[in-house]
Amino acid sequence: MPNDIAAKLHRLRDALTGPQTLAFLPALCLGAYWFGGESLLIACALVLPALAALLNMTTGVHHQGPVARDGLTGLPLRRTITDTLDQILDARDTTGRTTACLVVEIDDFLALSSGFGTAASDDILISTARRLQDSLRDHDTIARLEGARFAIALAPVRRADLESLIQLASRLQAALSEPFSIHASKIFATASIGFCIPNRAPAASGQAFLDAAEIALSDAHHNGPGSIRAFSPAIAPRTLERGSLNTDVGEALENGQILPWFQPQISTDTGEVSGMEALARWAHPEQGVLAPGQFMPDIEELGLLERLSEVMLYHALKAIKTWDRAGFHIPSVAVNFSPTDLANPKIVDKIRWELDRFELVPARLSVEILESVISSSDNDTITRNIWALKEMGCGIDLDDYGTGHASIANIRRFAVKRIKIDRSYVSRCDLDRDQQSMLAAILTMAERLDLETLAEGVETVGEHAMLSQLGCHHVQGFSISRPMTFEQTLEWMETHNRKLAQTPQIGRRAS
């Protein structure tokens, strides 16, 4: 059933079952007489309220008055969830039945909206609502809270335990993992879920249940996309702590607490440093050094992604200039750019201006984009910007290769110069023949397409040596160095160059 028709039918039922029903009946009867269908319409006017009342009796949920609905998806809003939970909780002493609350949110939806446009994001929300409804029982209640966040109140059940809720959450994630078909393109998304079950709820009220599920969702977001978390009293302090991070992150970005740390990339041919990757780190005055997973959700929520990229780009290019002056030639530095950055029509001019400021040629900068961006993007602005950067002379690196669905056609379409093979293919590659076969296939494809290759997450000498033997061009990971502050890179490179001059490096291929 089309979403707009469904929404209208919901509103009609609300009107017929609400307090304004008696005022609405004369209009129905008059319309029926005028069009000669008085028997049918009067019957509908009289029977629909009775049917709705019967439905409410079977579910144990009685909605008082008209239900406010979301204009886009046709779903009820937040108040319906708390009212439904309250009614079930109030009746559980007599019915013996209880409920649970789940909150589902599409990960990185702001980036999706920026990358694909408002029309596409609306279509994704409508499809998400439909998929969630199709995955639930008829009497479960689902509402749209805000943005890409939806809440679910389970219809009265005998038992709502941890295992059954995890199974339900996994089923909902599976329904949302199928690609969204938008304008002949496929867009992939993940969802995080938080939920609260009765024996862990902070209080026996609908609002307390919903608040607890949202706290669990916040904890899930900070554990990476596609996470599921159940509420427990232990995670509440963590969430409050992160709330304080949220208020501090903007100030930290402006006062120089969030800066790039650098991780070397090594040529397997020569053992020399072939590049650096700039990785954001927050030197928090109280909590120590924080990794991106601990503050990136706050950056996204506050709309600071582009500002973060500006800070990272400036300090990365400044580092190259300083390394040059110190006598360390680093061919290029890689900076990550989000779909929000790449969808900005001014991004090319911004990058050109920063390169000119430091008198650097564009080849000294590698623009890193996620594989998920090129596998699902139909945003013409992103495509044009990437090509403009390539034509300017910047390198285009495809990050986390192997975790998404990037086709060869898309690799060509987005002017990719180098693929960065994900850690999942690198781990134990010196010991696992299956890993070696997959790596060999990726490296052969890259060679045929004239692409450079870099393996991420190299943690052992054995992995390094195997990648060199298989023909991977560059490696990066803890076996070489952990990410370092700029000041630490100077000492590290001096030590690395001295060792390189004294002994052959592991993985160096014979000329």
C-alpha positions as CSV (number, residue, x, y, z in Angstrom):
1,M,0.0,0.0,0.0
2,P,1.5,3.4,-0.9
3,N,2.7,5.3,2.1
4,D,0.5,8.4,1.5
5,I,-2.6,6.3,1.3
6,A,-1.6,4.4,4.5
7,A,-1.1,7.7,6.3
8,K,-4.6,8.9,5.2
9,L,-6.3,5.7,6.3
10,H,-4.6,6.0,9.7
11,R,-5.9,9.6,10.0
12,L,-9.4,8.5,9.0
13,R,-9.4,5.8,11.7
14,D,-8.1,8.3,14.2
15,A,-10.9,10.7,13.2
16,L,-13.6,8.1,13.5
17,T,-12.4,6.8,16.9
18,G,-11.6,10.2,18.4
19,P,-13.8,12.6,20.4
20,Q,-14.8,14.5,17.2
21,T,-16.6,11.4,15.7
22,L,-20.1,12.7,16.5
23,A,-19.3,16.0,14.7
24,F,-18.0,14.1,11.8
25,L,-21.0,11.8,11.3
26,P,-23.4,14.5,9.9
27,A,-20.9,15.3,7.2
28,L,-20.6,11.7,6.3
29,C,-24.4,11.2,6.1
30,L,-24.8,14.3,4.0
31,G,-22.1,13.2,1.6
32,A,-23.7,9.8,1.4
33,Y,-27.1,11.2,0.6
34,W,-25.7,13.5,-2.1
35,F,-23.9,10.7,-3.8
36,G,-26.5,8.1,-3.3
37,G,-24.4,5.9,-1.2
38,E,-25.9,6.6,2.2
39,S,-26.3,3.0,3.3
40,L,-22.6,2.2,2.7
41,L,-21.2,5.3,4.2
42,I,-23.4,5.4,7.2
43,A,-22.5,1.7,7.8
44,C,-18.8,2.6,7.6
45,A,-19.3,5.5,10.0
46,L,-21.0,3.3,12.5
47,V,-18.9,0.2,12.1
48,L,-15.4,1.5,11.9
49,P,-15.3,2.9,15.5
50,A,-16.6,-0.4,16.7
51,L,-13.9,-2.3,14.8
52,A,-11.2,0.0,16.1
53,A,-12.4,-0.4,19.6
54,L,-12.4,-4.2,19.1
55,L,-8.8,-4.0,17.8
56,N,-7.8,-2.0,20.9
57,M,-9.3,-4.6,23.2
58,T,-7.3,-7.4,21.5
59,T,-4.0,-5.5,21.8
60,G,-4.6,-4.1,25.3
61,V,-3.8,-0.6,24.1
62,H,-6.4,2.1,24.0
63,H,-5.4,5.3,22.2
64,Q,-7.3,8.3,23.5
65,G,-8.1,10.9,20.8
66,P,-6.5,11.4,17.4
67,V,-2.9,10.2,17.0
68,A,-0.4,12.7,15.8
69,R,1.5,11.3,12.8
70,D,4.7,12.0,10.9
71,G,4.0,13.7,7.6
72,L,6.6,11.8,5.7
73,T,6.3,8.2,6.9
74,G,2.7,8.2,8.2
75,L,4.0,6.8,11.5
76,P,2.9,8.0,15.0
77,L,5.2,10.3,16.9
78,R,7.0,9.9,20.2
79,R,4.0,10.5,22.5
80,T,2.3,7.3,21.1
81,I,5.3,5.2,22.2
82,T,5.3,6.5,25.8
83,D,1.5,6.2,26.1
84,T,1.5,2.7,24.7
85,L,4.2,1.6,27.1
86,D,2.4,3.2,30.0
87,Q,-0.8,1.4,29.3
88,I,0.8,-2.0,29.0
89,L,2.8,-1.4,32.2
90,D,-0.2,-0.2,34.1
91,A,-2.2,-3.3,33.0
92,R,0.5,-5.9,33.7
93,D,-0.6,-6.7,37.3
94,T,-4.0,-7.9,35.9
95,T,-2.9,-9.3,32.5
96,G,0.4,-10.8,33.5
97,R,1.9,-9.4,30.3
98,T,4.7,-6.9,29.9
99,T,6.6,-5.0,27.1
100,A,9.9,-3.8,25.9
101,C,11.2,-0.8,24.0
102,L,13.7,-0.6,21.1
103,V,15.1,2.4,19.4
104,V,16.5,2.0,15.9
105,E,18.6,4.6,14.0
106,I,20.3,4.5,10.5
107,D,24.0,5.1,11.0
108,D,25.6,8.2,9.6
109,F,22.3,9.5,8.2
110,L,23.6,13.1,8.1
111,A,26.4,12.0,5.8
112,L,23.9,10.0,3.6
113,S,21.7,13.1,3.4
114,S,24.6,15.3,2.4
115,G,25.9,12.8,-0.1
116,F,22.7,11.8,-1.8
117,G,20.3,14.7,-1.4
118,T,17.1,15.4,0.4
119,A,14.8,13.4,-2.0
120,A,16.9,10.3,-1.7
121,S,17.1,10.5,2.1
122,D,13.3,10.9,2.3
123,D,12.9,7.8,0.2
124,I,15.3,5.9,2.5
125,L,13.3,7.0,5.6
126,I,10.0,5.9,4.0
127,S,11.5,2.5,3.0
128,T,13.0,2.1,6.5
129,A,9.6,2.7,8.1
130,R,8.0,0.1,5.8
131,R,10.7,-2.5,6.4
132,L,10.5,-2.1,10.2
133,Q,6.7,-2.4,10.0
134,D,7.0,-5.6,7.9
135,S,9.4,-7.1,10.4
136,L,7.1,-6.6,13.4
137,R,3.9,-8.2,14.6
138,D,0.6,-6.5,13.7
139,H,0.0,-5.2,17.2
140,D,3.5,-3.9,17.9
141,T,3.7,-0.1,17.9
142,I,6.3,1.8,15.9
143,A,6.9,5.6,15.8
144,R,9.3,8.0,14.2
145,L,11.1,10.0,16.8
146,E,13.3,12.4,14.8
147,G,15.6,12.2,11.8
148,A,16.4,8.6,11.1
149,R,15.5,7.4,14.6
150,F,12.5,5.1,15.2
151,A,11.0,3.6,18.4
152,I,9.2,0.3,18.9
153,A,6.9,-0.7,21.8
154,L,6.2,-4.4,21.8
155,A,2.6,-5.4,22.1
156,P,1.9,-7.2,25.5
157,V,4.0,-10.4,25.8
158,R,4.4,-13.0,28.5
159,R,8.1,-12.5,28.6
160,A,10.6,-10.0,27.2
161,D,14.1,-11.3,27.8
162,L,17.6,-10.4,26.6
163,E,18.0,-13.2,24.1
164,S,14.6,-12.6,22.4
165,L,15.3,-8.9,22.1
166,I,18.7,-9.5,20.6
167,Q,17.1,-11.8,18.1
168,L,14.5,-9.2,17.2
169,A,17.1,-6.5,16.9
170,S,19.2,-8.7,14.6
171,R,16.2,-9.4,12.4
172,L,15.5,-5.6,12.1
173,Q,19.1,-5.0,11.2
174,A,18.9,-7.7,8.5
175,A,15.8,-6.1,7.0
176,L,17.6,-2.8,6.8
177,S,20.9,-4.2,5.4
178,E,19.3,-4.9,2.0
179,P,20.3,-2.1,-0.4
180,F,17.9,0.8,-0.9
181,S,17.1,1.3,-4.6
182,I,17.0,5.0,-5.2
183,H,16.8,6.3,-8.8
184,A,18.3,3.1,-10.3
185,S,21.2,3.2,-7.8
186,K,21.7,1.0,-4.8
187,I,22.5,2.7,-1.4
188,F,23.8,0.5,1.4
189,A,23.2,1.5,5.1
190,T,23.6,0.0,8.5
191,A,21.5,0.6,11.7
192,S,22.3,0.7,15.4
193,I,19.8,-0.4,18.0
194,G,19.4,0.2,21.7
195,F,16.7,-1.5,23.8
196,C,15.4,-1.9,27.3
197,I,13.8,-4.9,28.9
198,P,11.6,-4.8,32.0
199,N,14.0,-6.2,34.6
200,R,16.6,-3.5,33.6
201,A,14.3,-0.5,33.3
202,P,15.2,2.4,35.6
203,A,11.4,2.9,36.4
204,A,8.1,1.4,35.5
205,S,7.0,4.2,33.1
206,G,6.8,4.6,29.4
207,Q,9.1,7.6,29.4
208,A,11.7,5.8,31.5
209,F,11.7,2.8,29.1
210,L,12.1,5.1,26.1
211,D,14.9,7.1,27.8
212,A,16.7,3.9,28.7
213,A,16.5,2.6,25.1
214,E,17.9,5.9,23.8
215,I,20.8,5.7,26.3
216,A,21.5,2.2,25.0
217,L,21.4,3.4,21.4
218,S,23.9,6.2,22.3
219,D,26.2,3.5,23.7
220,A,25.8,1.4,20.6
221,H,26.8,4.3,18.3
222,H,30.0,4.7,20.2
223,N,30.9,1.1,19.5
224,G,30.8,1.5,15.7
225,P,28.0,1.2,13.1
226,G,25.7,-1.8,13.2
227,S,25.9,-2.3,17.0
228,I,23.2,-3.5,19.3
229,R,23.2,-2.6,23.0
230,A,20.8,-3.4,25.9
231,F,20.3,-0.8,28.6
232,S,21.9,-1.5,32.0
233,P,22.6,1.0,34.8
234,A,26.3,0.6,34.2
235,I,26.1,2.4,30.8
236,A,24.3,5.4,32.0
237,P,27.4,7.1,33.5
238,R,29.3,6.4,30.3
239,T,26.6,8.2,28.3
240,L,26.6,11.2,30.7
241,E,30.4,11.3,30.3
242,R,30.0,11.3,26.5
243,G,27.4,14.0,26.8
244,S,30.1,16.2,28.3
245,L,32.4,15.3,25.4
246,N,29.6,16.5,23.1
247,T,29.7,19.9,24.6
248,D,33.5,20.1,24.6
249,V,34.3,18.9,21.2
250,G,33.6,22.1,19.3
251,E,35.9,24.1,21.6
252,A,38.6,21.3,21.4
253,L,38.5,21.5,17.6
254,E,39.2,25.3,17.7
255,N,41.8,25.4,20.4
256,G,44.1,22.7,18.9
257,Q,43.3,19.7,21.1
258,I,42.1,17.7,18.1
259,L,45.0,17.3,15.6
260,P,46.3,14.8,13.2
261,W,48.6,12.0,14.4
262,F,50.6,10.3,11.7
263,Q,51.1,6.7,10.8
264,P,53.9,5.8,8.3
265,Q,53.3,3.9,5.0
266,I,56.3,1.8,3.8
267,S,57.3,0.7,0.3
268,T,57.7,-3.0,0.1
269,D,60.3,-2.5,-2.7
270,T,62.7,-0.2,-0.8
271,G,61.6,-0.1,2.8
272,E,61.5,3.7,2.6
273,V,58.6,5.8,3.9
274,S,56.3,6.2,0.9
275,G,53.7,8.3,2.7
276,M,51.9,9.2,5.9
277,E,48.2,8.9,6.9
278,A,46.8,11.7,9.0
279,L,44.5,10.3,11.7
280,A,42.4,12.5,14.1
281,R,43.2,12.3,17.8
282,W,41.8,14.3,20.7
283,A,44.3,15.1,23.5
284,H,41.6,15.5,26.1
285,P,43.0,17.3,29.3
286,E,41.2,14.8,31.6
287,Q,40.6,11.6,29.7
288,G,43.9,11.4,27.8
289,V,44.2,10.7,24.0
290,L,40.8,9.8,22.5
291,A,40.5,7.8,19.2
292,P,37.9,8.9,16.6
293,G,35.4,6.3,17.6
294,Q,35.0,8.2,20.9
295,F,34.3,11.6,19.5
296,M,33.3,11.3,15.8
297,P,29.6,10.7,16.6
298,D,29.6,14.1,18.4
299,I,31.4,15.8,15.5
300,E,28.8,14.5,13.2
301,E,25.9,15.4,15.5
302,L,27.1,18.9,15.8
303,G,27.7,19.3,12.1
304,L,31.4,19.8,12.5
305,L,32.7,17.2,9.9
306,E,33.8,19.9,7.4
307,R,35.5,21.9,10.1
308,L,37.4,18.8,11.2
309,S,38.5,18.2,7.6
310,E,39.7,21.8,7.4
311,V,41.8,21.4,10.5
312,M,43.2,18.0,9.4
313,L,44.1,19.3,6.0
314,Y,45.8,22.4,7.3
315,H,48.0,20.6,9.8
316,A,48.8,17.7,7.4
317,L,50.1,20.1,4.7
318,K,51.9,22.1,7.4
319,A,53.6,18.8,8.5
320,I,54.8,18.0,4.9
321,K,56.4,21.5,4.7
322,T,58.1,21.1,8.0
323,W,59.4,17.6,7.2
324,D,60.8,18.9,3.9
325,R,62.7,21.6,5.8
326,A,64.0,19.0,8.3
327,G,65.4,16.9,5.4
328,F,62.7,14.2,5.4
329,H,61.0,13.8,2.1
330,I,57.5,12.3,2.5
331,P,56.1,11.8,-1.0
332,S,52.5,12.4,0.2
333,V,50.1,12.5,3.1
334,A,46.7,10.9,3.1
335,V,43.7,12.8,4.6
336,N,40.2,11.3,5.0
337,F,37.3,13.2,3.5
338,S,33.7,12.4,4.3
339,P,30.7,12.4,1.8
340,T,29.7,15.7,3.4
341,D,33.1,17.2,2.4
342,L,33.0,15.7,-1.1
343,A,29.5,17.0,-1.7
344,N,30.5,20.6,-1.0
345,P,30.8,22.5,-4.3
346,K,33.7,24.5,-2.8
347,I,35.9,21.6,-1.6
348,V,38.2,21.7,-4.7
349,D,38.8,25.4,-4.3
350,K,39.5,24.9,-0.6
351,I,42.1,22.2,-1.2
352,R,43.8,24.2,-4.0
353,W,44.0,27.2,-1.7
354,E,45.6,25.2,1.1
355,L,48.1,23.6,-1.2
356,D,49.0,27.1,-2.6
357,R,49.4,28.4,0.9
358,F,52.1,25.9,1.7
359,E,53.6,26.0,-1.9
360,L,53.0,22.3,-2.4
361,V,52.2,20.5,-5.6
362,P,48.8,18.5,-5.5
363,A,50.6,15.2,-5.8
364,R,51.7,15.6,-2.2
365,L,48.1,15.1,-1.0
366,S,46.2,11.8,-1.2
367,V,42.4,12.2,-0.8
368,E,41.0,9.2,1.0
369,I,37.4,8.1,0.4
370,L,35.5,5.2,1.8
371,E,34.6,2.3,-0.4
372,S,31.0,2.7,0.7
373,V,30.9,6.2,-0.9
374,I,31.7,5.0,-4.4
375,S,29.6,1.8,-4.1
376,S,26.4,3.7,-3.5
377,S,26.8,7.3,-4.4
378,D,24.7,8.8,-7.3
379,N,25.6,12.4,-6.3
380,D,26.9,14.1,-9.4
381,T,28.7,16.8,-7.3
382,I,30.8,14.1,-5.5
383,T,31.8,12.6,-8.8
384,R,32.7,15.9,-10.3
385,N,34.7,17.0,-7.3
386,I,36.7,13.7,-7.2
387,W,37.5,14.0,-10.9
388,A,38.5,17.7,-10.4
389,L,40.9,16.7,-7.6
390,K,42.4,13.9,-9.7
391,E,42.9,16.2,-12.7
392,M,44.5,18.8,-10.3
393,G,47.0,16.1,-9.5
394,C,45.9,14.8,-6.1
395,G,46.0,11.0,-5.4
396,I,42.6,9.3,-4.9
397,D,42.8,6.5,-2.3
398,L,40.0,4.0,-1.8
399,D,39.9,3.2,1.9
400,D,38.8,-0.1,3.5
401,Y,38.8,-1.9,0.2
402,G,37.0,-5.3,0.4
403,T,34.4,-4.2,3.1
404,G,31.8,-2.8,0.7
405,H,30.6,-3.4,-2.8
406,A,32.7,-1.2,-5.1
407,S,32.6,-2.5,-8.7
408,I,35.4,-2.1,-11.2
409,A,33.2,0.3,-13.1
410,N,32.9,2.5,-10.0
411,I,36.7,2.4,-9.3
412,R,37.1,3.8,-12.8
413,R,34.2,6.2,-12.4
414,F,35.8,7.8,-9.4
415,A,39.4,8.0,-10.7
416,V,40.8,5.8,-8.0
417,K,44.6,5.6,-8.0
418,R,45.3,3.4,-5.0
419,I,43.2,0.8,-3.1
420,K,43.8,0.3,0.6
421,I,43.2,-3.3,1.5
422,D,41.2,-3.7,4.6
423,R,42.7,-5.3,7.8
424,S,40.2,-8.2,7.6
425,Y,42.1,-9.6,4.5
426,V,45.5,-8.9,6.1
427,S,45.1,-10.6,9.5
428,R,47.1,-13.8,9.7
429,C,47.8,-13.8,5.9
430,D,51.1,-15.5,6.5
431,L,49.4,-18.5,8.2
432,D,46.1,-18.7,6.3
433,R,46.0,-20.0,2.7
434,D,42.5,-18.7,2.2
435,Q,43.6,-15.2,3.1
436,Q,46.6,-15.5,0.8
437,S,44.3,-16.6,-2.1
438,M,41.9,-13.6,-1.5
439,L,44.8,-11.2,-1.3
440,A,46.4,-12.7,-4.5
441,A,43.0,-12.1,-6.3
442,I,42.8,-8.5,-5.2
443,L,46.4,-7.8,-6.1
444,T,46.0,-9.4,-9.5
445,M,42.9,-7.3,-10.2
446,A,44.7,-4.1,-9.1
447,E,47.7,-4.9,-11.3
448,R,45.4,-5.4,-14.3
449,L,43.7,-2.0,-13.6
450,D,47.1,-0.3,-13.0
451,L,46.2,0.5,-9.4
452,E,48.7,0.9,-6.5
453,T,48.0,-1.2,-3.5
454,L,48.4,-0.6,0.2
455,A,47.6,-3.1,3.0
456,E,46.3,-1.6,6.2
457,G,46.6,-3.1,9.7
458,V,49.8,-5.0,9.3
459,E,50.7,-6.1,12.8
460,T,53.4,-8.8,12.4
461,V,56.6,-9.3,10.6
462,G,55.1,-12.4,9.0
463,E,52.2,-10.5,7.5
464,H,54.6,-7.8,6.2
465,A,56.8,-10.4,4.5
466,M,53.8,-12.3,3.0
467,L,52.4,-9.1,1.5
468,S,55.7,-8.2,0.0
469,Q,56.0,-11.7,-1.5
470,L,52.4,-11.4,-3.0
471,G,53.3,-8.1,-4.6
472,C,51.5,-5.5,-2.5
473,H,53.2,-2.1,-3.1
474,H,52.9,-0.5,0.4
475,V,52.1,-1.6,4.0
476,Q,50.9,0.3,7.0
477,G,50.2,-0.9,10.6
478,F,51.5,-1.5,14.1
479,S,54.4,-3.7,12.9
480,I,55.9,-0.5,11.4
481,S,54.6,2.1,13.8
482,R,51.6,3.2,15.8
483,P,50.2,6.6,15.0
484,M,52.4,9.4,16.4
485,T,52.2,13.1,17.1
486,F,54.0,15.3,14.6
487,E,56.9,15.8,17.0
488,Q,57.4,12.1,17.4
489,T,57.5,11.5,13.6
490,L,60.8,13.5,13.4
491,E,62.6,11.1,15.8
492,W,61.0,8.0,14.3
493,M,62.1,8.9,10.8
494,E,65.6,9.6,11.8
495,T,65.8,6.2,13.5
496,H,64.1,4.4,10.6
497,N,66.4,6.0,8.0
498,R,69.4,5.0,10.1
499,K,68.3,1.4,10.3
500,L,67.4,1.3,6.6
501,A,71.0,2.4,5.8
502,Q,72.5,-0.3,8.0
503,T,70.4,-3.4,7.2
504,P,67.9,-4.6,4.5
505,Q,64.3,-4.1,5.6
506,I,61.9,-7.0,6.0
507,G,59.8,-7.4,2.9
508,R,62.2,-5.7,0.5
509,R,62.0,-7.4,-2.8
510,A,65.2,-8.2,-4.8
511,S,65.7,-5.9,-7.7
